[in-house]
Amino acid sequence: MRKRPAAHIFAVIALSAGLAVAALLPGRAAAATPCWKQVLNDWSKGRAIGVYPLHCYRDAIKNLPEDVRDYSNAADDISAALQAQIAHRSLRTVQSDTPNGSKNGNGARSATGSDPSPSAYRRAIDNLGTSNADSVPVPLLVLASLGAALIALAAALTLTKRVRALRAARKP
């Protein structure tokens, strides 16, 4: 007994949808994120770069992707955060040497500092897991899903056309 052609259509659509979902889901790394990548993530999310060890800033600048280095101010922003940390540490050292031992309340803002609450759009993007420096950009995800949908539609239309041709050939 031959399979019905409609079963092929569903198989192709299910396979295409499964491949599209598997390709679009962000992978999770098993190891902890290196500190230089956390610096890049802070910068790419548009928030204040957090407080990290000095080598993290230097490593972030060394590991900047070429296009980000060429077409953005990431290196300048990260260098400024590095200089702010150096100045902050120097200020702390000087203040701890003073008789008062007073502390400066103008420290660098951490990544979870007093940033304003993000918009619904920003929260949705963050929930997709695409806001890391090395993740797939949202427009690319949208285009890929649109392409997958068009390919599935083309396959369904082709199968429908073949089924109709076979039915027409069977009629006496």
Residue pairs with C-beta under 8 A, 6 or more apart in sequence:
5 159
5 162
5 163
5 166
6 163
8 159
9 155
9 156
9 159
9 160
12 152
12 155
12 156
12 159
13 152
13 155
13 156
16 148
16 151
16 152
16 155
17 148
17 152
19 148
20 144
20 145
20 148
20 149
23 144
24 136
24 141
24 144
24 145
26 128
26 129
26 130
26 135
26 136
33 41
34 56
34 59
35 52
35 53
35 55
35 56
35 59
36 56
36 57
36 59
36 60
36 62
36 63
37 60
37 63
37 132
37 133
37 134
38 50
38 52
38 56
38 111
39 49
39 50
39 52
39 56
39 57
39 59
39 60
39 78
39 81
40 60
40 63
40 64
40 74
40 78
40 133
40 134
41 131
41 132
41 133
42 48
42 49
42 50
42 111
43 49
43 60
43 74
43 77
43 78
43 133
44 131
44 132
44 133
45 126
45 131
47 111
47 115
48 108
48 109
48 110
48 111
48 113
48 115
49 57
49 77
49 78
49 81
49 108
49 111
50 108
50 109
50 110
50 111
50 112
51 85
51 107
51 108
51 110
52 85
54 82
54 85
54 86
57 78
57 79
57 81
57 82
57 85
58 82
60 78
61 75
61 78
61 79
61 82
64 74
64 75
64 78
65 133
68 74
68 133
69 75
81 108
84 108
85 108
88 104
88 107
88 108
91 104
92 103
92 104
95 101
95 102
95 103
95 104
109 115
118 126
125 131
125 138
128 138
128 141
129 135
130 136
130 137
130 138
130 141
